Amino acid sequence: MPWRWVSRRHSITARIVVLIAGYVLALGAVYAGFSLFLVDRDAARANERLEQTARLVAAEIDAYVESGRQRLATVTRLPGMTYGLGTIQEASGEGRIPPWTTLHYLFFKSPIFTGGVCLLDRSGKVLWTEPPGQGWMGKSLADYPAVAALYESKRGFISHGLTADLLLDRPHVVLSAPVLNPNGEIDGALAGVIDLTAPEFTKFLRALSRTEGRFVEVVDQGDRVIAGSEASRLFQPARTASPPGGEWMLAASPLTQAPWQVVAGQSRTLALAEVRQFQQLLLTIGFGLVALAVAVGAPLVRDFVGSIRNLTAAAETIGRGDLSRPVAVGRHNDELTTLARSFEQMRVELGRSRVALERRLEEREELIQVKETFLANISHELRTPLNAIIGYADMLAEQSLEPEGREFLTFIRAHSLHLYDLLSDLLTLAGMNLGKLPVEVSPVHIPTLMARLKPLVEPLRSGKPIEVEWDCPPSLPMVETDPLRLEQILTNLIANAFKFTSQGQVAIRARHEPQQEHILFEVKDTGIGIPEHEIAHIFDEFRQVDGSLTRAYGGVGLGLALVKKLTLLLRGAVTVHSSVGEGSSFTVVLPLRIELAPASSDAGESDGNRGSASPDVV
């Protein structure tokens, strides 16, 4: 990955620091993930234990309450209960049960109702109590909430937790059941009082462990604590479930026989104390390992980075071409020392190779200059007799009246012109390679230039069925460039298009791109096209595209090479798109204006080639 925020000089150090930081972060991520796993696991186990405790206590209290409810229901359904209730009323409220109701009395005595049992008449007056002599005897409980609800609904009822009142001076709850006559009307009621502080009830809570901050509470329908492992919590609002990470961990189990629920809880701090200690131990070990790694690795990293910096400095020095400074080789026999020794050997070998290469380049430059000068002189010397041959051929053609003689003269003139064109191209390339080809910049009106090129079309078409399209808007801006070099470029491209097109169309277009201040010239044909593997080499000097094409159409591979070099001379670019059998499209892109230094005075010989490739083109 790119390290754009560090300098190259310290990139190795920065990467090592980032690597160490990544290691620490990875270790921290593993530690955090493992810690969260331990916390979640211990929290799940603690919740499971609390849920089991809550279900166990709820089942015990359910059984206890259900036993009392069943006893009351059994008594109220005993045969003769309504008659016995009337008999008690006839006994003028003496608080005793006549002998024929002794069976009922045996059912009244219950280990569940540790606060006592009372029998009420139709109006809610207490007719009898067990044990006898309770303070409620003879009093009306019609307004007592736990009893009044029963008279309204005609169904058994269990009250919420009650503090000291007229029934009991200790926390208690009341279970009541109606005594119905055969007509379904209430003749009275039985009410049993459960003392919430009695050992029979609290035994369910005393046996539970209260270690590690655990507690159990019985919550009534009013969300108040009516019994619990902490006496100070009686009749306090029930604890609600805490959000993740809160103070308490709670689990609740509802009762089936009463609208209550049992809540088991534990302090989160105490429940997770063991895993927190283990986390601290892991953290201490982790910091210790990091400190140990830093203490051991810092010297190694420093030596490693120092060696890398020395090698980097040596590589930069060699990269700048300075081979005079030797590479420092370390004393250790390790990979970096071997690399430094190889760098030093490479420096020495590069120095030797540079000397040899410079000597060869000097010899090659001298040879190239001799060859190019020789080529320019030969081309210049050959053009003079060729001009004479072409001139005499024209003169003889005017004097000779025989068709056979005219045909020979036409053949001589055509091949002389071809040789003249070839020499002109060679002379131009030689001048460019020697750096002596002058460029003269002047304003060029593109439509006028195109008009001068139109007379070339008919000789090039040579009677072939080719449609020519000229697209040159008159609104094109003036271009500051070398007009003769531009004309040479377009002439070669147009001649090349007609050479490889037997029928179809040749289009010559010019357009302006104002955004980039460029002028574009496109020469497009529907000829034979260029094979894809040859496109990359068509601008090479003396490159013949295909042997069969060369034999059929002639040429030695100088036209496109000349186009390429002249385009670069005018600060432009040339591209080609071609498909075999569909044709080719050449595009020349030139700037609207170029600024060049004045031509040197030694360009006299090459300047004779300014203009078209043919002596007949004006």
C-alpha positions in Angstrom: 0.0 0.0 0.0 1.2 3.6 -0.6 2.8 5.4 2.4 2.2 8.9 1.2 2.2 10.5 4.6 5.9 9.7 5.4 9.0 10.9 3.7 11.1 8.5 1.6 14.0 8.9 4.0 12.1 7.6 6.9 9.6 5.3 5.2 11.3 2.1 6.6 11.2 3.5 10.1 7.6 4.6 9.7 6.6 1.2 8.3 8.2 -0.6 11.2 6.5 1.7 13.7 3.2 1.1 11.9 3.9 -2.6 12.0 4.5 -2.5 15.7 1.5 -0.3 16.2 -0.5 -2.8 14.1 0.8 -5.6 16.3 -0.2 -3.7 19.5 -3.6 -2.9 18.0 -4.1 -6.5 16.9 -3.1 -7.7 20.4 -5.5 -5.1 21.9 -8.3 -6.3 19.6 -7.7 -9.9 20.6 -7.6 -8.9 24.3 -10.7 -6.9 23.9 -12.5 -9.6 22.0 -11.4 -12.3 24.5 -12.4 -10.1 27.5 -15.8 -9.4 26.0 -16.2 -13.1 25.5 -15.3 -13.8 29.1 -17.6 -11.1 30.4 -20.5 -12.3 28.2 -19.9 -15.9 29.2 -19.8 -15.1 33.0 -22.7 -12.8 32.7 -24.7 -15.5 30.9 -23.8 -18.0 33.6 -24.7 -15.6 36.3 -28.1 -14.9 34.6 -28.7 -18.6 34.3 -28.0 -19.1 38.0 -30.3 -16.3 38.9 -33.1 -17.6 36.6 -32.8 -21.1 38.2 -33.0 -19.5 41.7 -36.0 -17.4 40.7 -37.8 -20.4 39.2 -37.1 -22.6 42.3 -38.4 -20.0 44.7 -41.4 -19.3 42.5 -42.3 -23.0 42.4 -42.0 -23.3 46.2 -44.2 -20.2 46.9 -46.6 -21.4 44.2 -47.0 -24.6 46.0 -47.4 -22.9 49.3 -50.1 -20.4 48.0 -51.9 -23.2 46.1 -52.1 -25.3 49.2 -53.8 -22.5 51.1 -56.1 -21.7 48.1 -57.1 -25.4 47.8 -57.9 -25.6 51.5 -60.1 -22.6 51.4 -61.8 -23.8 48.2 -62.4 -27.3 49.7 -63.9 -25.9 52.9 -66.3 -23.5 51.0 -67.5 -26.4 48.8 -68.1 -28.8 51.8 -71.8 -30.0 52.0 -73.7 -28.1 54.7 -71.3 -25.1 54.6 -74.2 -22.7 54.0 -76.2 -24.4 56.7 -73.2 -24.3 59.1 -72.8 -20.6 58.3 -76.5 -20.0 59.3 -76.0 -22.0 62.5 -73.1 -19.8 63.5 -75.2 -16.8 62.9 -77.9 -18.2 65.1 -75.4 -18.7 67.9 -75.5 -15.0 68.5 -71.9 -14.5 67.6 -70.5 -16.4 70.6 -67.4 -17.3 68.4 -67.8 -21.0 68.8 -68.7 -23.7 66.3 -71.6 -26.0 67.2 -70.9 -29.7 67.3 -72.3 -30.4 63.9 -69.7 -28.1 62.3 -66.7 -29.7 63.9 -65.7 -31.2 60.6 -65.5 -27.7 59.2 -63.3 -26.6 62.0 -60.8 -29.3 61.3 -60.4 -27.9 57.8 -60.0 -24.4 59.2 -56.8 -25.2 61.0 -54.1 -24.8 58.4 -50.3 -24.4 58.6 -50.5 -22.1 55.6 -52.5 -19.3 57.2 -50.1 -18.4 59.9 -51.9 -15.1 60.5 -55.3 -16.8 61.1 -58.6 -17.6 59.3 -61.9 -15.9 59.6 -65.5 -16.6 58.5 -67.6 -13.7 57.2 -71.3 -13.6 56.6 -73.1 -12.1 53.6 -72.6 -8.5 54.8 -68.9 -9.0 55.5 -69.2 -9.3 59.3 -66.7 -11.6 61.0 -68.6 -14.5 62.5 -65.8 -16.7 63.6 -62.0 -16.7 63.8 -59.2 -19.3 64.1 -57.5 -19.1 66.4 -60.4 -17.9 68.6 -60.4 -14.5 70.2 -58.9 -12.5 67.3 -59.6 -8.8 67.4 -61.5 -9.0 64.2 -64.4 -11.0 65.8 -67.7 -9.3 65.2 -66.3 -6.5 63.1 -67.3 -5.8 59.5 -64.7 -6.2 56.8 -67.0 -5.0 54.0 -64.7 -2.1 53.3 -61.5 -4.0 53.7 -59.9 -4.1 50.1 -58.9 -7.7 50.1 -62.4 -8.8 51.1 -64.4 -6.2 49.2 -62.9 -7.3 45.9 -64.1 -10.8 46.6 -67.7 -9.7 47.2 -67.7 -7.7 44.0 -66.3 -10.5 41.7 -67.7 -13.5 43.6 -64.3 -15.2 42.9 -61.3 -16.1 45.0 -58.8 -13.3 45.5 -55.3 -12.8 46.8 -54.3 -9.4 48.0 -51.1 -7.5 47.5 -48.7 -7.1 50.4 -50.2 -5.4 53.4 -48.5 -3.7 56.4 -49.8 -3.8 59.9 -53.6 -3.2 60.0 -56.7 -4.5 61.8 -56.1 -8.1 60.7 -52.4 -8.4 61.6 -49.7 -6.2 63.0 -47.1 -7.7 60.8 -46.6 -7.8 57.0 -49.1 -10.1 55.5 -51.3 -11.0 52.5 -54.9 -12.2 52.5 -56.4 -15.1 50.5 -60.2 -15.2 50.3 -62.7 -17.6 48.8 -66.5 -17.1 48.5 -69.2 -19.3 50.1 -71.9 -19.7 47.5 -75.4 -21.1 48.0 -77.0 -23.4 45.4 -78.3 -20.3 43.7 -74.8 -19.0 43.1 -75.3 -16.1 45.6 -72.7 -15.2 48.3 -73.7 -16.3 51.7 -70.3 -15.5 53.2 -66.6 -15.8 52.7 -63.5 -17.4 54.1 -60.4 -15.3 54.4 -56.9 -16.7 55.3 -54.1 -14.4 56.4 -50.5 -15.4 55.5 -47.9 -13.9 57.8 -45.0 -12.9 55.5 -42.6 -12.9 58.5 -43.5 -16.4 59.7 -40.9 -19.1 59.5 -43.3 -21.2 57.4 -43.1 -18.6 54.6 -39.5 -17.3 55.0 -38.0 -20.7 54.9 -38.0 -20.5 51.1 -35.7 -17.5 51.3 -33.5 -18.5 54.3 -32.0 -21.5 52.5 -30.7 -19.4 49.6 -27.1 -18.3 49.3 -26.5 -14.6 49.8 -22.8 -14.6 48.9 -21.4 -12.4 46.2 -24.2 -9.9 46.6 -27.0 -12.3 45.6 -30.6 -11.5 46.7 -34.1 -12.9 46.2 -37.3 -10.8 46.4 -41.0 -11.6 46.1 -42.8 -8.7 44.3 -46.6 -8.3 44.4 -48.9 -6.9 41.8 -48.2 -3.4 43.0 -44.5 -3.8 42.2 -43.5 -3.7 45.9 -41.3 -6.2 47.7 -43.4 -8.3 50.1 -40.7 -10.7 51.1 -37.0 -11.1 50.4 -33.6 -12.0 51.6 -33.0 -8.4 52.8 -35.4 -7.3 55.5 -34.8 -3.7 54.8 -36.2 -4.0 51.4 -39.8 -4.9 52.5 -42.5 -2.8 50.8 -39.8 -0.9 48.8 -40.3 -0.5 45.1 -39.0 -3.5 43.1 -35.7 -3.2 41.4 -36.1 -2.8 37.6 -33.9 -4.4 35.0 -30.7 -2.4 34.4 -29.4 -1.6 31.0 -26.2 -3.4 29.8 -23.4 -2.6 32.1 -25.9 -1.3 34.8 -25.7 -1.9 38.6 -27.8 -5.0 38.8 -28.2 -8.3 37.0 -31.8 -9.5 37.5 -33.8 -12.5 36.6 -37.6 -12.8 37.2 -40.0 -15.8 37.3 -43.8 -15.2 37.6 -46.0 -17.2 39.9 -48.9 -19.2 38.4 -51.0 -19.1 41.6 -50.7 -15.4 42.5 -50.1 -12.2 40.5 -46.6 -12.0 41.9 -43.2 -12.7 40.6 -39.9 -13.7 42.2 -36.9 -11.6 41.3 -33.4 -12.9 41.8 -30.5 -10.5 41.4 -26.9 -9.9 42.0 -24.6 -6.9 41.9 -22.9 -6.8 38.5 -19.6 -5.7 40.1 -19.5 -8.7 42.4 -20.8 -11.2 39.7 -18.1 -10.2 37.3 -15.3 -9.6 39.9 -13.5 -12.8 39.0 -13.4 -12.2 35.3 -12.4 -8.5 35.9 -9.4 -9.7 37.8 -8.6 -12.1 35.0 -8.9 -9.2 32.5 -6.4 -7.1 34.6 -4.0 -10.0 34.7 -4.2 -10.4 30.9 -3.7 -6.6 30.5 -0.7 -6.7 32.7 0.8 -9.6 30.8 0.0 -7.9 27.5 1.8 -4.7 28.5 4.7 -6.7 29.8 5.0 -8.6 26.5 4.9 -5.3 24.5 7.5 -3.7 26.8 9.7 -6.8 26.4 9.2 -6.8 22.6 10.2 -3.1 22.5 13.2 -3.6 24.7 14.5 -6.5 22.7 13.4 -5.3 19.2 14.4 -1.6 19.4 18.2 -2.3 19.0 17.6 -4.8 16.2 15.2 -2.4 14.4 17.7 0.5 14.9 20.6 -1.5 13.3 18.3 -2.8 10.5 17.0 0.7 9.7 20.5 2.1 9.8 21.7 -0.4 7.3 18.7 0.2 5.1 19.3 3.9 5.2 22.9 3.5 4.2 21.9 1.2 1.3 19.2 3.7 0.3 21.6 6.6 0.3 24.1 4.6 -1.8 21.3 3.6 -4.2 20.2 7.2 -4.6 23.8 8.3 -5.2 24.3 5.6 -7.8 20.8 6.5 -9.3 22.0 10.1 -9.8 24.9 8.8 -11.8 27.6 9.5 -9.1 29.7 6.3 -9.0 32.6 7.9 -7.1 31.4 7.2 -3.6 31.9 3.6 -2.4 29.1 1.7 -0.6 29.7 1.2 3.1 29.8 -2.5 3.9 28.9 -3.6 7.4 30.9 -5.8 9.7 28.2 -8.4 10.2 27.9 -11.3 8.0 24.2 -11.1 7.3 21.9 -10.5 4.3 22.2 -6.7 4.5 26.0 -7.0 4.5 25.8 -9.3 1.5 23.4 -6.8 -0.3 25.8 -3.9 0.5 28.7 -5.9 -0.9 26.7 -6.6 -4.0 25.9 -2.9 -4.3 29.6 -2.1 -4.2 30.4 -4.6 -6.8 27.6 -3.3 -9.0 29.0 0.3 -8.5 32.4 -0.8 -9.7 31.0 -2.7 -12.7 28.8 0.2 -13.6 31.7 2.5 -13.6 33.6 0.2 -15.9 30.5 -0.2 -18.1 30.0 3.6 -18.2 33.5 4.2 -19.4 33.1 1.6 -22.1 29.7 2.8 -23.1 30.7 6.4 -23.3 33.6 5.4 -25.6 31.2 3.4 -27.8 28.7 6.2 -27.9 31.3 8.7 -29.0 32.4 6.3 -31.8 28.8 5.7 -32.8 28.0 9.5 -32.9 31.0 10.0 -35.1 30.0 7.2 -37.3 26.4 8.5 -37.5 27.5 12.0 -38.4 29.8 10.6 -41.1 27.0 8.4 -42.5 24.4 11.2 -42.4 26.7 13.7 -43.9 27.6 11.2 -46.6 24.0 10.5 -47.2 23.1 14.2 -47.5 25.9 14.9 -49.9 25.1 11.9 -52.1 21.4 12.8 -52.1 22.2 16.4 -53.0 24.6 15.3 -55.7 22.1 12.9 -57.3 19.3 15.4 -57.4 21.1 17.6 -59.9 21.4 15.0 -62.6 17.9 13.7 -61.9 16.6 17.2 -62.5 18.5 17.2 -65.8 17.1 13.8 -66.8 13.5 15.0 -66.0 14.1 18.2 -67.9 15.5 16.5 -71.0 12.7 13.9 -70.9 10.2 16.7 -71.0 12.0 18.3 -73.9 12.2 15.1 -75.9 8.6 14.3 -75.2 7.6 17.6 -76.8 9.8 16.9 -79.9 9.0 13.1 -80.4 5.8 12.4 -82.3 6.1 8.6 -82.1 3.8 7.0 -79.5 6.4 4.4 -78.6 9.0 7.0 -77.9 6.5 9.1 -75.8 5.8 5.9 -73.8 9.5 5.4 -73.0 10.0 9.0 -72.1 6.9 8.9 -69.8 8.4 5.8 -68.1 11.8 7.5 -67.7 10.2 10.7 -66.3 8.0 8.7 -63.8 10.8 6.6 -62.4 13.1 9.7 -62.2 10.4 11.5 -60.2 10.1 8.5 -57.9 13.8 8.5 -57.4 13.8 12.3 -56.9 11.1 11.9 -54.2 13.0 9.2 -52.5 16.2 11.3 -52.5 14.2 14.3 -51.1 12.8 12.2 -48.3 16.3 10.9 -47.5 17.7 14.4 -47.5 15.0 15.6 -45.2 15.5 12.7 -42.8 19.2 13.2 -42.9 18.8 16.9 -42.0 16.5 16.0 -39.1 18.8 13.4 -37.8 21.7 15.8 -37.9 19.6 18.5 -36.3 20.0 20.9 -39.2 16.5 20.9 -40.6 15.2 24.5 -40.3 11.7 25.5 -39.3 10.2 28.9 -40.4 7.0 29.9 -38.5 4.4 32.0 -40.3 0.6 32.4 -40.3 -1.1 29.7 -42.3 -4.7 29.9 -43.6 -5.8 26.3 -43.6 -8.5 26.6 -46.3 -5.9 28.1 -48.6 -3.5 25.3 -47.8 -6.1 22.7 -48.6 -6.9 24.4 -51.9 -3.2 24.1 -52.9 -3.4 20.3 -52.2 -6.5 19.6 -54.3 -4.7 19.5 -57.7 -2.6 16.6 -56.3 -5.7 14.3 -56.2 -6.2 13.6 -59.9 -2.7 12.4 -60.6 -2.8 10.3 -57.4 -6.2 8.8 -58.2 -5.0 7.6 -61.6 -8.4 6.8 -62.8 -9.4 4.6 -59.8 -13.0 4.8 -58.7 -12.3 6.8 -55.5 -14.6 9.5 -54.1 -12.7 12.4 -52.5 -14.2 14.3 -49.6 -12.8 17.7 -48.5 -14.0 19.0 -45.1 -12.4 22.2 -44.2 -14.6 24.9 -42.6 -13.8 28.4 -43.8 -14.0 29.6 -40.1 -10.9 27.8 -39.1 -8.4 30.1 -37.2 -5.0 31.0 -38.5 -2.2 28.6 -37.4 1.3 29.9 -36.7 3.5 27.0 -37.9 5.8 26.1 -40.8 3.5 26.0 -43.9 5.9 24.0 -46.1 6.5 21.3 -43.4 2.7 21.1 -42.8 2.1 20.8 -46.6 4.8 18.1 -46.7 3.0 16.1 -43.9 -0.4 16.3 -45.6 1.0 15.5 -49.0 2.6 12.3 -47.8 -0.5 11.2 -45.9 -2.8 11.9 -49.0 -0.4 10.1 -51.3 -0.2 7.2 -48.9 -4.1 7.0 -48.7 -4.4 6.9 -52.5 -1.6 4.4 -52.9 -3.3 1.7 -50.7 -6.9 2.4 -51.8 -8.2 0.8 -55.0 -11.8 2.0 -54.6 -14.1 3.6 -52.1 -13.4 7.0 -50.5 -10.6 9.2 -49.2 -11.6 11.9 -46.8 -9.4 14.9 -45.9 -10.7 16.9 -42.9 -9.6 19.7 -40.7 -11.2 20.9 -37.5 -10.4 23.2 -34.5 -10.4 22.3 -30.8 -10.7 25.6 -29.0 -10.5 24.1 -25.5 -7.0 22.8 -26.1 -6.0 25.3 -28.8 -5.2 22.6 -31.3 -5.9 22.1 -35.0 -6.6 18.5 -36.2 -6.0 17.1 -39.6 -7.5 13.7 -40.5 -6.8 11.6 -43.7 -9.1 8.6 -43.8 -9.4 6.0 -46.5 -11.3 2.8 -47.2 -8.2 0.9 -48.4 -6.6 -2.4 -47.5 -5.8 -1.4 -43.9 -2.8 -2.3 -41.7 -2.4 -5.5 -39.7 -2.7 -5.0 -36.0 0.8 -6.3 -35.2 2.3 -3.8 -37.7 0.6 -0.6 -36.4 3.3 0.0 -33.7 6.1 0.0 -36.4 4.7 1.8 -39.3 6.5 5.1 -38.5 9.9 3.4 -38.4 12.4 4.3 -41.1 12.6 1.7 -43.9 9.8 -0.3 -42.3 7.9 -2.2 -44.9 4.4 -3.2 -43.6 4.0 -6.3 -45.6 6.1 -7.9 -48.4 3.1 -8.5 -50.6 1.9 -4.9 -50.1 5.3 -3.5 -50.9 5.5 -5.5 -54.2 2.0 -4.5 -55.1 2.2 -0.8 -54.2 5.9 0.1 -54.0 7.7 2.1 -51.4 10.7 1.6 -49.1 9.2 2.8 -45.8 10.2 6.5 -45.7 6.9 8.4 -46.2 5.3 7.7 -42.8 8.6 8.0 -41.0 9.0 11.5 -42.5 5.4 12.3 -41.4 6.2 11.3 -37.8 9.4 13.3 -37.6 8.0 16.4 -39.3 5.0 16.3 -36.9 7.3 16.1 -33.9 9.3 19.0 -35.4 6.1 21.1 -35.4 5.4 20.2 -31.8 2.5 17.9 -32.7 1.6 14.2 -32.6 0.3 11.7 -35.2 -1.9 8.7 -34.5 -3.4 5.9 -36.6 -6.4 3.7 -36.4 -6.7 0.9 -38.9 -8.5 -2.4 -39.6 -7.5 -4.9 -42.3 -10.0 -4.7 -45.2 -11.8 -1.6 -43.8 -9.2 1.1 -44.2 -7.0 3.5 -42.1 -7.4 6.9 -40.5 -4.3 9.1 -39.7 -4.8 12.1 -37.4 -2.3 14.9 -37.0 -2.7 17.2 -34.0 -0.8 20.5 -34.1 -0.8 23.5 -31.7 -2.3 26.7 -33.0 1.0 28.4 -32.5 4.6 27.3 -31.9 7.7 29.3 -31.0 11.0 28.1 -32.3 14.5 29.4 -32.3 15.7 30.9 -35.6 17.2 28.4 -38.0 21.0 28.0 -37.9 23.2 29.3 -40.7 24.6 25.9 -41.5 21.3 24.6 -42.8 21.9 25.7 -46.3 22.1 22.3 -47.9 19.0 20.9 -46.2 17.0 24.1 -46.9 17.1 23.2 -50.5 14.6 20.4 -49.7 11.9 22.8 -48.3 8.7 22.2 -50.2 7.0 19.2 -51.6 8.5 15.9 -52.3 8.3 16.4 -56.0 10.0 19.1 -58.1 6.7 19.6 -60.1 4.7 20.6 -57.0 4.4 24.3 -56.5 
